[in-house]
Amino acid sequence: MELRQIRYFLKAKELLNFTEAANHLFISQSTLSQQIKQLEDELGIPLFNRIGKRISLTEAGIVFAKYAEKSLLKSQEGFLAMQDLKGSKSGELNIGVTYGMRSTMISALIRFSKEYPGVRVNIVFATTSELLDQLHHIKLDFILTFAEGNRVELFNYTPLFTSPMVLVTAKSSASIHHKSISLETIAELPLAMPTKGYSTTRYIMKAFEENNLEPKILIEINDIPALLELVKSGNWSSILAQTTITEKDDLVTIPIEGENMIRTAMVISLKDAYEKQSMKNFYQYLKIK
């Protein structure tokens, strides 16, 4: 059994399509099929059901996948440990970020890169759920996000700071005279919000539901800069975490009243994964205790 075969199996398991998996791995489909067949022959049991062009995991495949993921993770940890022995001035760091953590990331990255210019940093912006999926599949070293709700045993959660939820509106809006604003008042305003995939939207919609309120959400958009441009027009307001608003030209933020209108920013990483030295160094710039 080779690590290459395990990687091939896990990619096929993820995509449930040999053609797509082969394309992602930059190999031919015949090579992928052959390597997985050799793996199945060595194990003495089929890992996939093959029905025409469709595939699905067998019961054995489901069980084997758990051990395969751990095996691949441990091999990567060994490689990273050897790289760290060479020093932390080089290497690669893969970070996932939600838009609400953009300013925190940029500030930390600028200071980190001055001290460690040889470390290559790859940054992915996406929703929390998308980033957690990538973290689970070991495509990211850690993510920065506002994450509430049920904790998953697979991950470590390290709090960074808190940020109030605010109504974001244009300077021309009549709402700017409020020092703080209630959800009841906000529910009467025309709103433009991030799409439902964003944790901010899920968080605030839950608050509206708990207060038996139905907000007037007229626009949903998956691009925060575009959302803020719409708010600047004065036709709509929005609700975001305070730290999301880095440039306040033509915008006003008003704290939202309520005990639960505070969100916690955090770093999420894989619990059993090897922690690169470059990760530890980056954490210092995020002020993690």
Backbone as JSON, one array per atom type, in Angstrom:
{
  "sequence": "MELRQIRYFLKAKELLNFTEAANHLFISQSTLSQQIKQLEDELGIPLFNRIGKRISLTEAGIVFAKYAEKSLLKSQEGFLAMQDLKGSKSGELNIGVTYGMRSTMISALIRFSKEYPGVRVNIVFATTSELLDQLHHIKLDFILTFAEGNRVELFNYTPLFTSPMVLVTAKSSASIHHKSISLETIAELPLAMPTKGYSTTRYIMKAFEENNLEPKILIEINDIPALLELVKSGNWSSILAQTTITEKDDLVTIPIEGENMIRTAMVISLKDAYEKQSMKNFYQYLKIK",
  "N": [[0.85, -1.19, 0.0], [0.63, 2.18, -0.92], [1.3, 5.65, -0.24], [0.56, 7.26, -2.33], [-1.53, 5.81, -3.52], [-3.38, 5.98, -1.47], [-3.92, 8.73, -1.45], [-5.1, 8.95, -3.97], [-7.35, 7.33, -3.61], [-8.74, 8.81, -1.61], [-9.32, 11.2, -2.95], [-11.01, 10.28, -4.96], [-13.03, 9.32, -3.34], [-13.9, 11.73, -2.24], [-14.94, 13.16, -4.47], [-16.49, 11.31, -5.78], [-16.34, 10.46, -8.42], [-14.52, 9.12, -10.91], [-13.37, 10.28, -13.19], [-13.38, 13.09, -12.68], [-11.84, 13.09, -10.36], [-9.39, 12.13, -11.31], [-8.7, 14.23, -13.0], [-8.33, 16.31, -11.14], [-6.12, 15.31, -9.87], [-4.26, 15.35, -11.81], [-3.69, 13.15, -13.45], [-4.23, 10.3, -15.61], [-7.48, 8.82, -16.18], [-7.41, 6.09, -16.41], [-5.06, 5.44, -15.08], [-5.7, 6.19, -12.47], [-7.88, 4.45, -11.94], [-6.57, 2.0, -12.15], [-4.7, 2.12, -10.04], [-6.38, 2.28, -7.8], [-7.71, -0.13, -8.06], [-5.57, -1.88, -7.61], [-5.11, -1.27, -4.95], [-7.5, -2.16, -3.81], [-7.26, -4.89, -4.41], [-5.07, -5.55, -2.84], [-6.13, -5.1, -0.29], [-8.15, -6.89, -0.39], [-10.85, -6.52, -0.75], [-13.63, -4.8, -2.18], [-13.64, -1.24, -2.47], [-15.23, 0.6, -3.67], [-18.5, 0.85, -5.06], [-19.34, 0.22, -8.36], [-21.31, 1.49, -10.72], [-22.1, 1.65, -13.79], [-21.08, 4.76, -14.94], [-21.16, 5.86, -12.5], [-20.07, 6.0, -9.11], [-19.87, 4.75, -5.75], [-19.16, 4.63, -2.24], [-18.37, 1.52, -0.76], [-19.35, -0.41, 2.16], [-16.96, -1.21, 3.29], [-15.3, 0.68, 2.12], [-16.13, 3.02, 3.39], [-15.33, 2.55, 6.03], [-12.56, 2.19, 5.65], [-11.82, 4.71, 4.75], [-11.7, 6.41, 6.98], [-9.36, 5.59, 8.28], [-7.56, 5.98, 6.24], [-7.55, 8.76, 5.89], [-6.4, 9.56, 8.32], [-3.9, 8.35, 8.07], [-2.8, 9.66, 5.84], [-2.74, 12.24, 6.84], [-0.92, 11.96, 8.97], [1.41, 11.33, 7.59], [1.84, 13.71, 6.21], [2.25, 15.36, 8.38], [4.68, 14.38, 9.3], [6.35, 15.12, 7.19], [6.12, 17.92, 7.37], [7.22, 18.33, 9.89], [9.89, 17.68, 9.4], [10.5, 19.71, 7.63], [10.26, 21.9, 9.31], [12.46, 21.52, 10.92], [14.43, 22.53, 9.39], [14.16, 25.15, 9.74], [12.08, 28.05, 10.3], [11.93, 30.07, 8.47], [11.19, 29.68, 5.92], [8.97, 27.89, 3.69], [5.42, 27.06, 3.52], [2.2, 28.46, 3.97], [-1.18, 27.98, 4.45], [-4.11, 29.66, 4.54], [-7.45, 30.15, 5.53], [-10.04, 32.56, 5.26], [-12.78, 34.44, 6.43], [-14.79, 37.15, 5.17], [-15.35, 39.05, 7.13], [-13.15, 38.98, 8.72], [-11.18, 40.17, 7.36], [-9.65, 42.62, 7.69], [-8.23, 42.03, 10.02], [-6.68, 39.86, 9.15], [-5.14, 41.05, 7.06], [-3.65, 43.0, 8.42], [-2.15, 41.39, 10.2], [-0.79, 39.8, 8.34], [0.86, 41.6, 6.92], [2.7, 42.41, 8.9], [3.75, 39.92, 9.67], [4.96, 39.04, 7.26], [7.04, 40.8, 6.95], [8.82, 39.94, 8.87], [9.13, 37.27, 8.21], [9.89, 36.85, 5.34], [10.41, 34.77, 3.57], [8.45, 32.87, 3.73], [5.86, 31.42, 2.0], [2.59, 32.52, 1.53], [-0.66, 31.45, 1.19], [-3.88, 32.58, 0.65], [-7.31, 32.09, 1.19], [-10.49, 33.32, 0.59], [-13.71, 32.79, 1.78], [-16.98, 31.43, 2.68], [-17.77, 30.54, 6.11], [-18.64, 27.83, 6.37], [-17.71, 26.71, 3.97], [-14.96, 27.04, 4.28], [-14.46, 25.48, 6.56], [-14.94, 22.97, 5.53], [-12.83, 22.75, 3.71], [-10.71, 22.85, 5.5], [-11.17, 20.51, 6.92], [-10.52, 18.67, 4.95], [-7.85, 18.98, 4.84], [-6.82, 21.02, 3.3], [-6.28, 23.5, 4.14], [-4.33, 25.24, 6.61], [-5.23, 26.63, 8.84], [-8.18, 28.52, 9.84], [-9.68, 31.79, 9.86], [-12.36, 33.2, 11.44], [-15.74, 34.22, 12.31], [-17.4, 32.23, 14.38], [-20.13, 30.56, 15.56], [-22.35, 28.39, 17.43], [-22.68, 24.78, 17.31], [-19.82, 23.02, 18.4], [-17.29, 21.2, 16.7], [-15.78, 18.13, 17.29], [-13.51, 17.53, 15.91], [-12.02, 19.83, 15.52], [-9.86, 22.5, 16.77], [-10.65, 25.38, 18.67], [-9.81, 28.67, 18.98], [-10.28, 31.55, 20.68], [-10.09, 34.99, 19.6], [-10.87, 37.8, 19.65], [-13.66, 39.97, 20.47], [-16.44, 41.3, 18.62], [-18.83, 43.81, 18.08], [-22.16, 43.49, 16.71], [-23.4, 45.49, 14.11], [-25.55, 48.0, 12.7], [-25.17, 48.92, 9.42], [-25.09, 51.79, 7.57], [-25.83, 54.47, 5.23], [-24.38, 57.8, 5.29], [-26.3, 59.58, 4.66], [-28.6, 58.54, 5.61], [-31.58, 58.46, 7.66], [-31.29, 57.06, 9.95], [-28.89, 57.58, 11.2], [-28.92, 59.15, 13.44], [-29.34, 57.63, 15.65], [-27.88, 56.43, 18.64], [-27.69, 53.83, 19.38], [-29.41, 50.92, 18.18], [-32.46, 49.08, 17.89], [-33.48, 45.66, 17.18], [-36.12, 45.59, 16.46], [-36.57, 48.1, 15.31], [-34.78, 47.96, 13.18], [-35.94, 45.96, 11.67], [-37.87, 47.23, 10.22], [-36.55, 48.53, 8.23], [-35.3, 48.8, 4.84], [-33.26, 46.23, 3.75], [-30.01, 45.1, 2.69], [-28.25, 42.17, 2.46], [-25.55, 39.83, 3.26], [-25.4, 36.7, 1.49], [-27.2, 33.68, 2.43], [-25.29, 31.76, 3.01], [-23.34, 32.91, 4.51], [-22.0, 33.2, 7.77], [-22.64, 35.41, 9.32], [-25.14, 36.27, 8.38], [-26.73, 34.03, 8.99], [-26.51, 34.15, 11.75], [-27.71, 36.64, 12.46], [-30.26, 36.32, 11.41], [-31.25, 34.29, 13.01], [-31.44, 35.71, 15.38], [-33.45, 37.56, 14.73], [-35.59, 35.77, 14.35], [-35.86, 34.68, 16.92], [-36.92, 36.85, 18.19], [-39.34, 37.06, 17.05], [-39.51, 38.5, 14.65], [-39.67, 39.75, 11.31], [-37.47, 40.6, 9.01], [-36.98, 43.12, 6.42], [-35.54, 42.02, 3.95], [-34.26, 42.86, 1.02], [-32.28, 42.51, -0.83], [-29.86, 40.05, -1.48], [-26.47, 39.17, -1.44], [-23.33, 37.81, -2.45], [-20.93, 39.08, -2.22], [-19.04, 41.09, -0.3], [-17.73, 43.7, -0.59], [-19.22, 44.73, -2.77], [-21.72, 44.73, -1.59], [-21.37, 46.73, 0.38], [-21.03, 48.93, -1.26], [-23.59, 49.16, -2.28], [-24.94, 49.87, 0.06], [-23.84, 52.38, 0.51], [-25.22, 53.88, -1.3], [-27.49, 54.71, -0.08], [-29.96, 53.58, -0.3], [-30.38, 51.18, 0.94], [-29.78, 49.46, 4.05], [-27.45, 47.52, 6.06], [-26.39, 44.62, 7.98], [-23.66, 43.84, 9.87], [-20.59, 42.51, 11.32], [-18.7, 44.69, 13.39], [-15.92, 44.79, 12.81], [-15.82, 44.18, 10.15], [-16.14, 46.47, 8.7], [-13.89, 48.4, 7.37], [-13.27, 50.69, 6.02], [-14.73, 53.71, 6.4], [-15.76, 55.7, 4.81], [-18.44, 57.56, 3.79], [-20.1, 55.87, 5.17], [-21.9, 54.77, 8.1], [-21.77, 53.25, 11.27], [-23.87, 51.65, 13.57], [-24.32, 50.49, 16.81], [-26.05, 47.46, 17.63], [-28.75, 46.83, 19.73], [-29.03, 44.53, 22.46], [-28.36, 41.44, 24.2], [-27.02, 39.4, 22.89], [-25.67, 40.47, 20.76], [-22.97, 40.41, 20.15], [-20.1, 39.15, 18.64], [-17.71, 36.47, 18.44], [-14.47, 36.39, 17.34], [-12.32, 33.96, 15.93], [-9.63, 31.54, 15.71], [-9.58, 28.58, 13.89], [-8.47, 25.29, 13.83], [-7.19, 22.05, 12.8], [-7.57, 19.49, 15.15], [-5.88, 17.23, 15.67], [-3.76, 17.6, 13.98], [-0.4, 18.22, 12.83], [1.24, 21.08, 14.0], [2.55, 23.59, 12.23], [5.66, 25.39, 12.48], [5.58, 27.88, 11.3], [2.89, 28.48, 11.49], [2.59, 28.81, 14.26], [4.18, 31.05, 14.53], [2.74, 32.9, 13.03], [0.43, 33.13, 14.53], [1.24, 34.74, 16.63], [1.06, 37.29, 15.62], [-1.58, 37.6, 15.47], [-2.26, 37.95, 18.0], [-2.85, 35.86, 19.77], [-3.38, 34.36, 22.82]],
  "CA": [[0.0, 0.0, 0.0], [1.43, 3.37, -1.05], [0.61, 6.91, 0.07], [-0.04, 7.73, -3.58], [-2.8, 5.13, -3.67], [-4.3, 6.52, -0.47], [-4.34, 10.05, -1.96], [-6.01, 8.72, -5.09], [-8.61, 6.83, -3.05], [-9.45, 9.88, -0.9], [-9.86, 12.16, -3.92], [-12.16, 9.62, -5.59], [-14.07, 9.29, -2.31], [-14.41, 13.09, -2.09], [-15.68, 13.62, -5.66], [-17.35, 10.21, -6.25], [-16.29, 10.44, -9.88], [-13.14, 8.81, -11.25], [-12.87, 11.23, -14.18], [-13.09, 14.35, -12.01], [-10.73, 12.86, -9.43], [-8.16, 12.04, -12.1], [-8.38, 15.59, -13.47], [-7.81, 17.05, -9.99], [-4.81, 14.74, -9.51], [-3.41, 15.51, -13.0], [-3.34, 11.84, -13.97], [-5.28, 9.77, -16.48], [-8.49, 8.04, -15.46], [-6.98, 4.69, -16.39], [-4.06, 5.31, -14.01], [-6.43, 6.24, -11.2], [-8.64, 3.21, -11.79], [-5.62, 0.91, -11.94], [-4.12, 2.23, -8.7], [-7.41, 1.96, -6.82], [-7.93, -1.57, -8.18], [-4.45, -2.53, -6.93], [-5.35, -1.07, -3.52], [-8.59, -3.08, -3.45], [-6.73, -6.25, -4.47], [-4.22, -5.74, -1.67], [-7.01, -5.17, 0.88], [-8.98, -8.08, -0.55], [-12.27, -6.16, -0.67], [-13.93, -3.59, -2.97], [-13.85, 0.01, -1.75], [-16.25, 1.37, -4.39], [-19.51, 0.25, -5.93], [-19.23, 0.8, -9.69], [-22.56, 1.31, -11.44], [-21.91, 2.48, -14.97], [-20.1, 5.8, -14.69], [-21.34, 6.33, -11.13], [-19.42, 5.22, -8.07], [-20.21, 5.07, -4.36], [-18.34, 3.86, -1.3], [-18.91, 0.33, -0.11], [-19.2, -0.34, 3.61], [-15.52, -1.29, 3.54], [-14.72, 1.96, 1.73], [-16.45, 4.0, 4.43], [-14.47, 2.26, 7.17], [-11.16, 2.43, 5.27], [-11.6, 6.15, 4.56], [-11.33, 7.01, 8.26], [-7.96, 5.29, 8.53], [-6.78, 6.56, 5.16], [-7.38, 10.18, 6.18], [-5.44, 9.68, 9.41], [-2.6, 7.95, 7.54], [-2.29, 10.74, 5.0], [-2.46, 13.37, 7.72], [0.31, 11.69, 9.71], [2.55, 11.43, 6.67], [2.06, 15.13, 5.97], [2.81, 15.9, 9.61], [6.09, 14.01, 9.31], [7.04, 15.97, 6.22], [6.17, 19.28, 7.92], [8.16, 18.33, 11.0], [11.23, 17.74, 8.82], [10.68, 21.05, 7.08], [10.46, 22.82, 10.43], [13.81, 21.35, 11.42], [15.29, 23.37, 8.56], [13.95, 26.55, 10.12], [10.75, 28.55, 9.98], [12.04, 31.23, 7.6], [10.68, 29.32, 4.6], [7.81, 27.01, 3.78], [4.14, 27.5, 2.95], [1.12, 28.59, 4.94], [-2.47, 28.06, 3.76], [-5.03, 30.24, 5.51], [-8.8, 30.48, 5.09], [-10.51, 33.77, 5.94], [-14.08, 35.01, 6.08], [-14.59, 38.57, 4.86], [-15.4, 39.82, 8.36], [-11.83, 38.95, 9.35], [-10.25, 40.67, 6.35], [-8.73, 43.61, 8.22], [-7.35, 41.33, 10.96], [-5.74, 39.08, 8.35], [-4.2, 41.91, 6.33], [-2.75, 43.6, 9.4], [-1.22, 40.35, 10.67], [0.03, 39.33, 7.22], [1.89, 42.6, 6.61], [3.74, 42.35, 9.93], [4.37, 38.59, 9.58], [5.78, 38.94, 6.06], [8.27, 41.58, 7.16], [9.71, 39.12, 9.69], [9.35, 35.98, 7.56], [9.63, 37.08, 3.91], [10.58, 33.56, 2.78], [7.29, 31.98, 3.86], [4.81, 31.65, 1.0], [1.28, 32.51, 2.17], [-1.81, 31.34, 0.3], [-5.08, 32.98, 1.39], [-8.58, 31.78, 0.53], [-11.67, 33.95, 1.18], [-14.93, 32.02, 1.52], [-17.87, 31.39, 3.84], [-17.27, 29.68, 7.18], [-18.91, 26.42, 6.08], [-16.81, 26.3, 2.89], [-13.6, 26.96, 4.83], [-14.39, 24.33, 7.45], [-14.85, 21.78, 4.68], [-11.46, 22.69, 3.2], [-9.86, 22.52, 6.64], [-11.38, 19.09, 7.19], [-9.82, 17.9, 3.91], [-6.43, 19.32, 4.99], [-6.42, 21.96, 2.26], [-5.9, 24.72, 4.84], [-3.67, 25.02, 7.91], [-6.19, 27.13, 9.83], [-9.07, 29.54, 9.29], [-10.07, 32.9, 10.7], [-13.79, 33.38, 11.21], [-16.68, 34.34, 13.43], [-18.12, 30.96, 14.33], [-20.93, 30.19, 16.73], [-23.08, 27.14, 17.23], [-22.1, 23.54, 17.82], [-18.4, 22.79, 18.15], [-16.99, 19.89, 16.14], [-14.68, 17.54, 18.04], [-12.35, 17.44, 15.03], [-11.3, 21.1, 15.43], [-9.51, 23.37, 17.9], [-11.22, 26.72, 18.55], [-9.05, 29.6, 19.81], [-10.85, 32.91, 20.58], [-9.18, 36.11, 19.36], [-11.45, 39.03, 20.19], [-15.09, 40.1, 20.2], [-16.82, 42.43, 17.78], [-20.28, 44.02, 18.13], [-22.93, 43.55, 15.48], [-23.81, 46.88, 13.88], [-26.28, 48.39, 11.49], [-24.32, 49.71, 8.52], [-25.98, 52.61, 6.76], [-25.18, 55.62, 4.59], [-24.42, 59.04, 6.07], [-27.53, 60.29, 4.3], [-29.75, 57.84, 6.2], [-32.2, 59.05, 8.85], [-30.95, 56.23, 11.11], [-27.59, 57.94, 11.78], [-29.12, 59.89, 14.69], [-29.41, 56.67, 16.74], [-26.63, 56.0, 19.26], [-27.82, 52.38, 19.26], [-30.67, 50.66, 17.48], [-33.05, 47.79, 18.24], [-33.85, 44.79, 16.07], [-37.48, 45.98, 16.04], [-36.44, 49.25, 14.39], [-34.08, 47.49, 11.97], [-36.86, 45.12, 10.89], [-38.68, 48.11, 9.36], [-35.69, 49.16, 7.23], [-34.93, 47.97, 3.68], [-31.94, 45.68, 4.02], [-29.21, 44.3, 1.77], [-27.51, 41.29, 3.36], [-24.79, 38.73, 2.66], [-26.24, 35.53, 1.22], [-27.43, 32.82, 3.6], [-24.12, 30.95, 3.3], [-22.46, 33.63, 5.43], [-22.37, 32.98, 9.17], [-23.25, 36.64, 9.82], [-26.56, 36.26, 8.04], [-27.38, 33.0, 9.81], [-26.51, 34.63, 13.13], [-28.67, 37.72, 12.66], [-31.6, 35.8, 11.13], [-31.65, 33.58, 14.2], [-31.85, 36.73, 16.36], [-34.77, 38.05, 14.31], [-36.58, 34.72, 14.6], [-36.07, 34.56, 18.36], [-37.7, 38.0, 18.61], [-40.56, 37.03, 16.24], [-39.43, 39.62, 13.7], [-39.39, 39.39, 9.92], [-36.81, 41.76, 8.41], [-37.23, 43.4, 5.0], [-34.32, 41.79, 3.17], [-34.61, 43.06, -0.39], [-31.14, 42.1, -1.66], [-28.84, 39.16, -0.93], [-25.32, 39.22, -2.34], [-22.22, 37.05, -1.87], [-19.71, 39.87, -2.32], [-19.18, 42.14, 0.71], [-17.45, 45.03, -1.12], [-20.37, 45.17, -3.56], [-22.78, 45.01, -0.62], [-21.1, 48.03, 1.0], [-21.3, 49.95, -2.28], [-25.05, 49.34, -2.32], [-25.33, 50.6, 1.27], [-23.42, 53.77, 0.34], [-26.2, 54.58, -2.13], [-28.54, 55.24, 0.79], [-31.24, 52.9, -0.55], [-30.47, 50.02, 1.82], [-28.84, 49.3, 5.16], [-27.04, 46.13, 6.21], [-25.98, 44.23, 9.33], [-22.37, 43.15, 9.8], [-19.74, 42.69, 12.49], [-18.01, 45.98, 13.32], [-14.6, 44.67, 12.2], [-15.94, 44.05, 8.7], [-16.12, 47.81, 8.1], [-12.55, 48.95, 7.54], [-13.26, 52.03, 5.43], [-16.03, 54.25, 6.76], [-16.17, 56.81, 3.95], [-19.86, 57.54, 3.39], [-20.83, 54.85, 5.93], [-22.03, 54.94, 9.54], [-22.1, 52.0, 11.96], [-24.66, 51.89, 14.79], [-24.42, 49.25, 17.58], [-27.39, 46.88, 17.75], [-29.07, 46.54, 21.13], [-29.32, 43.13, 22.76], [-27.28, 40.74, 24.89], [-26.3, 38.48, 22.01], [-25.19, 41.17, 19.58], [-21.52, 40.41, 20.17], [-19.58, 37.93, 18.02], [-16.35, 36.13, 18.83], [-13.57, 36.01, 16.26], [-11.46, 32.88, 16.4], [-8.84, 30.69, 14.82], [-9.98, 27.17, 13.94], [-7.47, 24.41, 13.22], [-7.43, 20.62, 13.02], [-7.13, 19.15, 16.5], [-4.8, 16.25, 15.73], [-2.79, 17.87, 12.93], [0.87, 18.83, 13.22], [1.18, 22.54, 13.93], [3.78, 24.13, 11.66], [6.27, 26.5, 13.2], [5.11, 29.12, 10.68], [1.57, 28.75, 12.06], [2.81, 29.35, 15.59], [4.7, 32.4, 14.37], [1.66, 33.77, 12.54], [-0.49, 33.35, 15.64], [1.74, 35.85, 17.45], [0.61, 38.55, 15.02], [-3.02, 37.67, 15.7], [-2.37, 38.21, 19.44], [-3.45, 34.72, 20.45], [-2.73, 34.1, 24.11]],
  "C": [[0.89, 1.25, 0.0], [0.6, 4.61, -0.71], [-0.07, 7.48, -1.17], [-1.42, 7.11, -3.78], [-3.83, 5.66, -2.68], [-4.81, 7.89, -0.91], [-5.35, 9.89, -3.08], [-7.38, 8.27, -4.57], [-9.4, 7.96, -2.4], [-10.02, 10.92, -1.85], [-11.07, 11.56, -4.62], [-13.33, 9.56, -4.61], [-14.71, 10.67, -2.15], [-15.33, 13.48, -3.24], [-16.68, 12.58, -6.17], [-17.47, 10.21, -7.77], [-14.83, 10.24, -10.27], [-12.55, 9.83, -12.23], [-12.49, 12.56, -13.54], [-11.91, 14.21, -11.06], [-9.41, 12.81, -10.17], [-7.73, 13.42, -12.59], [-7.77, 16.43, -12.34], [-6.4, 16.59, -9.63], [-3.8, 14.85, -10.65], [-2.84, 14.17, -13.47], [-4.47, 11.37, -14.87], [-6.27, 8.96, -15.65], [-8.06, 6.59, -15.36], [-5.95, 4.45, -15.29], [-4.73, 5.29, -12.66], [-7.16, 4.93, -10.95], [-7.72, 2.03, -11.48], [-5.07, 0.93, -10.53], [-5.14, 1.87, -7.62], [-7.72, 0.46, -6.86], [-6.81, -2.34, -7.48], [-4.62, -2.43, -5.41], [-6.44, -2.04, -3.04], [-8.1, -4.53, -3.44], [-5.87, -6.55, -3.25], [-5.05, -5.88, -0.39], [-7.92, -6.39, 0.82], [-10.46, -7.8, -0.48], [-12.51, -4.89, -1.48], [-14.16, -2.38, -2.07], [-14.95, 0.85, -2.38], [-17.25, 0.43, -5.06], [-19.41, 0.96, -7.27], [-20.5, 0.46, -10.46], [-22.52, 2.23, -12.66], [-20.79, 3.48, -14.71], [-20.17, 6.33, -13.27], [-20.6, 5.41, -10.16], [-19.93, 5.66, -6.7], [-19.36, 4.19, -3.46], [-19.09, 2.61, -0.83], [-18.8, 0.52, 1.4], [-17.73, -0.38, 3.99], [-14.84, 0.03, 3.2], [-14.95, 3.04, 2.77], [-15.53, 3.8, 5.63], [-13.02, 2.61, 6.85], [-10.85, 3.91, 5.17], [-11.14, 6.83, 5.85], [-9.85, 6.81, 8.56], [-7.06, 5.91, 7.46], [-6.52, 8.05, 5.41], [-6.35, 10.4, 7.28], [-4.03, 9.36, 8.92], [-1.98, 9.06, 6.71], [-1.92, 11.95, 5.84], [-1.15, 13.16, 8.45], [1.54, 11.78, 8.82], [2.88, 12.88, 6.36], [2.67, 15.79, 7.2], [4.3, 15.6, 9.69], [6.89, 14.87, 8.37], [7.2, 17.39, 6.77], [7.16, 19.38, 9.07], [9.59, 18.39, 10.48], [11.52, 19.11, 8.24], [10.96, 22.06, 8.19], [11.85, 22.72, 11.01], [14.81, 22.2, 10.62], [15.16, 24.85, 8.91], [12.62, 27.04, 9.62], [10.78, 29.77, 9.07], [11.55, 30.94, 6.19], [9.48, 28.4, 4.79], [6.56, 27.65, 3.22], [3.07, 27.48, 4.02], [-0.18, 28.8, 4.17], [-3.54, 28.48, 4.76], [-6.38, 30.53, 4.86], [-9.35, 31.63, 5.91], [-11.93, 34.1, 5.48], [-13.9, 36.52, 5.93], [-14.59, 39.43, 6.11], [-14.07, 39.89, 9.08], [-10.76, 39.52, 8.42], [-9.22, 41.63, 6.93], [-7.75, 42.99, 9.21], [-6.28, 40.56, 10.21], [-4.68, 39.98, 7.69], [-3.18, 42.53, 7.27], [-1.7, 42.6, 9.87], [-0.27, 39.93, 9.56], [1.16, 40.31, 6.9], [3.03, 42.51, 7.62], [4.48, 41.0, 9.9], [5.35, 38.52, 8.43], [7.07, 39.76, 6.16], [9.3, 40.75, 7.93], [10.08, 37.81, 9.01], [9.07, 36.09, 6.06], [9.75, 35.83, 3.05], [9.42, 32.59, 2.86], [6.23, 32.37, 2.82], [3.45, 31.52, 1.69], [0.18, 32.47, 1.11], [-3.08, 31.62, 1.11], [-6.33, 32.7, 0.55], [-9.7, 32.5, 1.29], [-12.9, 33.13, 0.8], [-15.82, 32.1, 2.75], [-17.29, 30.43, 4.88], [-17.46, 28.2, 6.86], [-17.98, 25.9, 4.98], [-15.39, 26.13, 3.42], [-13.44, 25.77, 5.77], [-14.27, 23.03, 6.66], [-13.43, 21.63, 4.13], [-10.47, 22.34, 4.3], [-9.95, 21.03, 6.95], [-10.63, 18.22, 6.2], [-8.35, 18.3, 3.81], [-5.93, 20.2, 3.84], [-5.97, 23.29, 2.86], [-5.22, 24.35, 6.16], [-4.55, 25.51, 9.05], [-7.08, 28.16, 9.16], [-9.35, 30.6, 10.34], [-11.53, 33.21, 10.41], [-14.51, 33.79, 12.48], [-17.52, 33.07, 13.38], [-18.83, 30.68, 15.64], [-21.57, 28.84, 16.47], [-22.31, 25.95, 17.78], [-20.63, 23.42, 17.43], [-18.21, 21.36, 17.64], [-15.73, 19.36, 16.81], [-13.38, 17.51, 17.23], [-11.46, 18.68, 15.1], [-10.92, 21.67, 16.79], [-10.09, 24.75, 17.64], [-10.48, 27.65, 19.51], [-9.62, 31.01, 19.65], [-9.76, 33.97, 20.39], [-9.68, 37.38, 20.02], [-12.95, 39.01, 19.91], [-15.35, 41.34, 19.36], [-18.33, 42.6, 17.83], [-20.92, 43.94, 16.75], [-23.47, 44.96, 15.32], [-24.7, 47.0, 12.65], [-25.34, 49.27, 10.68], [-25.24, 50.48, 7.59], [-25.22, 53.8, 6.19], [-25.29, 56.86, 5.47], [-25.68, 59.85, 5.78], [-28.77, 59.67, 4.93], [-30.27, 58.55, 7.44], [-31.8, 58.28, 10.11], [-29.68, 56.68, 11.82], [-27.73, 58.67, 13.11], [-29.22, 58.96, 15.9], [-28.01, 56.4, 17.31], [-26.55, 54.48, 19.31], [-29.19, 52.13, 18.66], [-31.15, 49.25, 17.8], [-33.34, 46.97, 16.99], [-35.24, 45.14, 15.56], [-37.43, 47.12, 15.04], [-35.79, 48.81, 13.08], [-35.02, 46.71, 11.06], [-37.74, 45.94, 9.95], [-37.87, 48.73, 8.23], [-35.48, 48.24, 6.03], [-33.47, 47.52, 3.83], [-31.33, 44.99, 2.8], [-28.27, 43.49, 2.64], [-26.61, 40.33, 2.59], [-25.72, 37.54, 2.45], [-26.26, 34.6, 2.43], [-26.25, 31.92, 3.94], [-23.18, 31.61, 4.29], [-22.95, 33.44, 6.86], [-23.02, 34.21, 9.78], [-24.75, 36.66, 9.57], [-27.31, 35.22, 8.85], [-27.53, 33.49, 11.25], [-27.62, 35.65, 13.36], [-30.09, 37.24, 12.37], [-32.13, 35.01, 12.31], [-32.14, 34.56, 15.27], [-33.21, 37.31, 16.01], [-35.85, 37.03, 14.64], [-36.9, 34.59, 16.09], [-36.91, 35.71, 18.92], [-39.0, 38.13, 17.81], [-40.64, 38.22, 15.28], [-39.12, 39.08, 12.3], [-38.79, 40.6, 9.22], [-37.14, 41.91, 6.92], [-35.92, 43.27, 4.22], [-34.68, 41.81, 1.69], [-33.51, 42.59, -1.34], [-30.27, 41.15, -0.86], [-27.7, 39.08, -1.93], [-24.14, 38.53, -1.67], [-20.88, 37.78, -2.0], [-19.83, 41.07, -1.38], [-18.81, 43.53, 0.19], [-18.6, 45.58, -1.96], [-21.54, 45.52, -2.66], [-22.59, 46.39, -0.01], [-21.32, 49.17, 0.0], [-22.79, 50.22, -2.39], [-25.52, 50.15, -1.11], [-24.98, 52.08, 1.13], [-24.43, 54.58, -0.48], [-27.31, 55.21, -1.3], [-29.87, 54.55, 0.62], [-31.46, 51.71, 0.39], [-29.5, 50.17, 2.99], [-28.44, 47.84, 5.21], [-26.66, 45.89, 7.66], [-24.72, 43.39, 9.21], [-21.67, 43.26, 11.15], [-18.94, 43.98, 12.3], [-16.67, 45.88, 12.58], [-14.64, 44.49, 10.69], [-15.78, 45.39, 8.0], [-14.77, 48.44, 8.38], [-12.44, 50.37, 6.99], [-14.65, 52.63, 5.62], [-16.46, 55.44, 5.91], [-17.62, 56.59, 3.5], [-20.68, 56.5, 4.15], [-20.83, 55.2, 7.42], [-22.37, 53.58, 10.14], [-22.78, 52.32, 13.29], [-24.78, 50.56, 15.55], [-25.87, 48.78, 17.71], [-27.62, 46.47, 19.2], [-29.38, 45.05, 21.3], [-28.11, 42.42, 23.34], [-26.43, 39.9, 23.94], [-25.75, 39.15, 20.75], [-23.67, 41.39, 19.6], [-21.04, 39.09, 19.58], [-18.12, 37.72, 18.42], [-15.55, 35.68, 17.61], [-12.62, 34.94, 16.78], [-10.65, 32.25, 15.29], [-9.35, 29.27, 15.0], [-8.93, 26.35, 13.2], [-7.83, 22.96, 13.5], [-6.81, 20.19, 14.34], [-5.91, 18.24, 16.51], [-3.71, 16.48, 14.69], [-1.51, 18.47, 13.52], [0.79, 20.34, 13.02], [2.52, 23.08, 13.44], [4.33, 25.25, 12.54], [5.8, 27.83, 12.62], [3.71, 29.49, 11.17], [1.72, 29.4, 13.43], [3.3, 30.8, 15.5], [3.61, 33.37, 13.93], [0.69, 34.1, 13.66], [-0.06, 34.54, 16.5], [1.23, 37.2, 16.94], [-0.91, 38.7, 15.1], [-3.33, 37.89, 17.18], [-3.15, 37.11, 20.14], [-2.67, 34.47, 21.73], [-2.39, 32.63, 24.22]]
}
